[in-house]
């Protein structure tokens, strides 16, 4: 593997007559490329949602690889293609193995493959757990902004689930101008809750932090509720807990029972993707036999075609689109290339002559 390839070298190929190159971008490089760019990344995610809403993307259903001997584990393939200035195809391959946490490893691991638009050749493999967390957090911060524009701005935030995703969401909220009067924390693991509190202290958060012993207590005391758990089925079943009409970022998708959604205004990132795989919105559709409980997509809100009401809880349930991973991944690639720090795998592609 060679050490570096300049951005100008990459710009010259791959092409029909050029020799395709293939770079590997490490997690350390990804983190460095993304650090401190939260505002730009939220803008990038917004632009990507708009491209997707306008039809300038291909985002087929995700494929779930499940295992009879490991029922809690899964690996998901998210193929996608995005146009606009990103103009790239690719695939995210992300695993979720909750048992990893017991061994001190993160639950999720991922890689992202970027393919050249013109030749189809893959030109980069990126460590993608950070990219996945980043696009999830940027999407959540974007939704929090748009869904609170005609409602009172939330002043008390609560995190139900305190792992990597919760940490990234808090970082994106804090670095895109959100301030709160109080922060609430709830996790079934006391160690995780304490670890998140430690992160808050180290990040410089000045708000008072309360660790809640139940989801009910957290929800009732929060105007903005972030669900970032590993729940496989609904565990929050009482609509009355949301009687104060909070804004809910239902990032983990399977925390809320159908009756909670049916008593709320519901927005998703993509209808077809979100109403699958036993997500809470999917269960609500199965319960009612229709999709009438949906108020629209986040893109509908951004275009003024839908608006969140003030007299109901508002729930945003994002499935997470592969086009977002591509957009963030290409951003990382371009940053690393401009810095002249691409690590190229020499001779990755072999026997490029059609007839030998």
HUHU-V635093 format. One record per residue. N is the residue number from 1. RES is the residue in one letter. D_CENTER is the distance of its C-alpha to the mean C-alpha in whole Angstrom. Layout:
n=N res=RES d_center=D_CENTER
n=N res=RES d_center=D_CENTER
//
This chain:
n=1 res=X d_center=31
n=2 res=X d_center=32
n=3 res=X d_center=31
n=4 res=X d_center=30
n=5 res=X d_center=30
n=6 res=X d_center=30
n=7 res=X d_center=28
n=8 res=X d_center=31
n=9 res=X d_center=32
n=10 res=X d_center=28
n=11 res=X d_center=29
n=12 res=X d_center=32
n=13 res=X d_center=31
n=14 res=X d_center=30
n=15 res=X d_center=32
n=16 res=X d_center=35
n=17 res=X d_center=37
n=18 res=X d_center=35
n=19 res=X d_center=34
n=20 res=X d_center=30
n=21 res=X d_center=29
n=22 res=X d_center=26
n=23 res=X d_center=24
n=24 res=X d_center=22
n=25 res=X d_center=20
n=26 res=X d_center=19
n=27 res=X d_center=17
n=28 res=X d_center=19
n=29 res=X d_center=19
n=30 res=X d_center=16
n=31 res=X d_center=15
n=32 res=X d_center=19
n=33 res=X d_center=17
n=34 res=X d_center=14
n=35 res=X d_center=16
n=36 res=X d_center=18
n=37 res=X d_center=16
n=38 res=X d_center=13
n=39 res=X d_center=15
n=40 res=X d_center=16
n=41 res=X d_center=12
n=42 res=X d_center=11
n=43 res=X d_center=14
n=44 res=X d_center=13
n=45 res=X d_center=10
n=46 res=X d_center=13
n=47 res=X d_center=15
n=48 res=X d_center=13
n=49 res=X d_center=12
n=50 res=X d_center=16
n=51 res=X d_center=17
n=52 res=X d_center=15
n=53 res=X d_center=17
n=54 res=X d_center=20
n=55 res=X d_center=20
n=56 res=X d_center=20
n=57 res=X d_center=17
n=58 res=X d_center=18
n=59 res=X d_center=15
n=60 res=X d_center=17
n=61 res=X d_center=16
n=62 res=X d_center=14
n=63 res=X d_center=17
n=64 res=X d_center=17
n=65 res=X d_center=19
n=66 res=X d_center=21
n=67 res=X d_center=24
n=68 res=X d_center=27
n=69 res=X d_center=28
n=70 res=X d_center=24
n=71 res=X d_center=23
n=72 res=X d_center=20
n=73 res=X d_center=19
n=74 res=X d_center=17
n=75 res=X d_center=16
n=76 res=X d_center=14
n=77 res=X d_center=14
n=78 res=X d_center=12
n=79 res=X d_center=15
n=80 res=X d_center=15
n=81 res=X d_center=17
n=82 res=X d_center=16
n=83 res=X d_center=20
n=84 res=X d_center=20
n=85 res=X d_center=21
n=86 res=X d_center=18
n=87 res=X d_center=20
n=88 res=X d_center=19
n=89 res=X d_center=18
n=90 res=X d_center=16
n=91 res=X d_center=15
n=92 res=X d_center=12
n=93 res=X d_center=14
n=94 res=X d_center=12
n=95 res=X d_center=14
n=96 res=X d_center=14
n=97 res=X d_center=17
n=98 res=X d_center=18
n=99 res=X d_center=21
n=100 res=X d_center=20
n=101 res=X d_center=20
n=102 res=X d_center=23
n=103 res=X d_center=24
n=104 res=X d_center=22
n=105 res=X d_center=20
n=106 res=X d_center=16
n=107 res=X d_center=15
n=108 res=X d_center=12
n=109 res=X d_center=13
n=110 res=X d_center=13
n=111 res=X d_center=14
n=112 res=X d_center=14
n=113 res=X d_center=17
n=114 res=X d_center=18
n=115 res=X d_center=21
n=116 res=X d_center=23
n=117 res=X d_center=24
n=118 res=X d_center=27
n=119 res=X d_center=28
n=120 res=X d_center=25
n=121 res=X d_center=26
n=122 res=X d_center=23
n=123 res=X d_center=23
n=124 res=X d_center=21
n=125 res=X d_center=19
n=126 res=X d_center=16
n=127 res=X d_center=15
n=128 res=X d_center=11
n=129 res=X d_center=10
n=130 res=X d_center=10
n=131 res=X d_center=8
n=132 res=X d_center=5
n=133 res=X d_center=5
n=134 res=X d_center=6
n=135 res=X d_center=4
n=136 res=X d_center=2
n=137 res=X d_center=6
n=138 res=X d_center=7
n=139 res=X d_center=6
n=140 res=X d_center=8
n=141 res=X d_center=10
n=142 res=X d_center=11
n=143 res=X d_center=12
n=144 res=X d_center=14
n=145 res=X d_center=16
n=146 res=X d_center=17
n=147 res=X d_center=17
n=148 res=X d_center=19
n=149 res=X d_center=21
n=150 res=X d_center=24
n=151 res=X d_center=24
n=152 res=X d_center=25
n=153 res=X d_center=23
n=154 res=X d_center=21
n=155 res=X d_center=23
n=156 res=X d_center=22
n=157 res=X d_center=19
n=158 res=X d_center=18
n=159 res=X d_center=16
n=160 res=X d_center=16
n=161 res=X d_center=15
n=162 res=X d_center=15
n=163 res=X d_center=14
n=164 res=X d_center=11
n=165 res=X d_center=8
n=166 res=X d_center=11
n=167 res=X d_center=12
n=168 res=X d_center=10
n=169 res=X d_center=9
n=170 res=X d_center=13
n=171 res=X d_center=13
n=172 res=X d_center=12
n=173 res=X d_center=14
n=174 res=X d_center=17
n=175 res=X d_center=17
n=176 res=X d_center=16
n=177 res=X d_center=19
n=178 res=X d_center=19
n=179 res=X d_center=22
n=180 res=X d_center=22
n=181 res=X d_center=26
n=182 res=X d_center=24
n=183 res=X d_center=21
n=184 res=X d_center=21
n=185 res=X d_center=20
n=186 res=X d_center=21
n=187 res=X d_center=20
n=188 res=X d_center=22
n=189 res=X d_center=23
n=190 res=X d_center=25
n=191 res=X d_center=24
n=192 res=X d_center=20
n=193 res=X d_center=21
n=194 res=X d_center=24
n=195 res=X d_center=21
n=196 res=X d_center=19
n=197 res=X d_center=22
n=198 res=X d_center=23
n=199 res=X d_center=20
n=200 res=X d_center=21
n=201 res=X d_center=24
n=202 res=X d_center=23
n=203 res=X d_center=21
n=204 res=X d_center=24
n=205 res=X d_center=23
n=206 res=X d_center=26
n=207 res=X d_center=25
n=208 res=X d_center=27
n=209 res=X d_center=25
n=210 res=X d_center=26
n=211 res=X d_center=25
n=212 res=X d_center=25
n=213 res=X d_center=27
n=214 res=X d_center=25
n=215 res=X d_center=22
n=216 res=X d_center=25
n=217 res=X d_center=26
n=218 res=X d_center=23
n=219 res=X d_center=22
n=220 res=X d_center=25
n=221 res=X d_center=25
n=222 res=X d_center=22
n=223 res=X d_center=21
n=224 res=X d_center=18
n=225 res=X d_center=16
n=226 res=X d_center=13
n=227 res=X d_center=13
n=228 res=X d_center=11
n=229 res=X d_center=13
n=230 res=X d_center=14
n=231 res=X d_center=16
n=232 res=X d_center=17
n=233 res=X d_center=19
n=234 res=X d_center=20
n=235 res=X d_center=22
n=236 res=X d_center=22
n=237 res=X d_center=25
n=238 res=X d_center=26
n=239 res=X d_center=26
n=240 res=X d_center=28
n=241 res=X d_center=26
n=242 res=X d_center=24
n=243 res=X d_center=28
n=244 res=X d_center=27
n=245 res=X d_center=24
n=246 res=X d_center=21
n=247 res=X d_center=18
n=248 res=X d_center=15
n=249 res=X d_center=11
n=250 res=X d_center=11
n=251 res=X d_center=8
n=252 res=X d_center=10
n=253 res=X d_center=12
n=254 res=X d_center=15
n=255 res=X d_center=16
n=256 res=X d_center=18
n=257 res=X d_center=22
n=258 res=X d_center=23
n=259 res=X d_center=25
n=260 res=X d_center=23
n=261 res=X d_center=21
n=262 res=X d_center=24
n=263 res=X d_center=25
n=264 res=X d_center=23
n=265 res=X d_center=21
n=266 res=X d_center=18
n=267 res=X d_center=16
n=268 res=X d_center=13
n=269 res=X d_center=11
n=270 res=X d_center=13
n=271 res=X d_center=16
n=272 res=X d_center=17
n=273 res=X d_center=14
n=274 res=X d_center=13
n=275 res=X d_center=17
n=276 res=X d_center=17
n=277 res=X d_center=17
n=278 res=X d_center=18
n=279 res=X d_center=15
n=280 res=X d_center=17
n=281 res=X d_center=17
n=282 res=X d_center=19
n=283 res=X d_center=21
n=284 res=X d_center=22
n=285 res=X d_center=23
n=286 res=X d_center=25
n=287 res=X d_center=27
n=288 res=X d_center=28
n=289 res=X d_center=28
n=290 res=X d_center=26
n=291 res=X d_center=23
n=292 res=X d_center=25
n=293 res=X d_center=23
n=294 res=X d_center=21
n=295 res=X d_center=21
n=296 res=X d_center=19
n=297 res=X d_center=16
n=298 res=X d_center=14
n=299 res=X d_center=16
n=300 res=X d_center=19
n=301 res=X d_center=19
n=302 res=X d_center=18
n=303 res=X d_center=21
n=304 res=X d_center=23
n=305 res=X d_center=24
n=306 res=X d_center=22
n=307 res=X d_center=22
n=308 res=X d_center=21
n=309 res=X d_center=25
n=310 res=X d_center=26
n=311 res=X d_center=28
n=312 res=X d_center=25
n=313 res=X d_center=22
n=314 res=X d_center=19
n=315 res=X d_center=16
n=316 res=X d_center=13
n=317 res=X d_center=11
n=318 res=X d_center=8
n=319 res=X d_center=8
n=320 res=X d_center=5
n=321 res=X d_center=8
n=322 res=X d_center=9
n=323 res=X d_center=11
n=324 res=X d_center=8
n=325 res=X d_center=8
n=326 res=X d_center=12
n=327 res=X d_center=12
n=328 res=X d_center=10
n=329 res=X d_center=12
n=330 res=X d_center=16
n=331 res=X d_center=15
n=332 res=X d_center=16
n=333 res=X d_center=18
n=334 res=X d_center=20
n=335 res=X d_center=20
n=336 res=X d_center=22
n=337 res=X d_center=24
n=338 res=X d_center=25
n=339 res=X d_center=26
n=340 res=X d_center=28
n=341 res=X d_center=26
n=342 res=X d_center=25
n=343 res=X d_center=26
n=344 res=X d_center=28
n=345 res=X d_center=29
n=346 res=X d_center=33
n=347 res=X d_center=34
n=348 res=X d_center=31
n=349 res=X d_center=32
n=350 res=X d_center=35
n=351 res=X d_center=38
n=352 res=X d_center=37
n=353 res=X d_center=40
n=354 res=X d_center=40
n=355 res=X d_center=44
n=356 res=X d_center=44
//
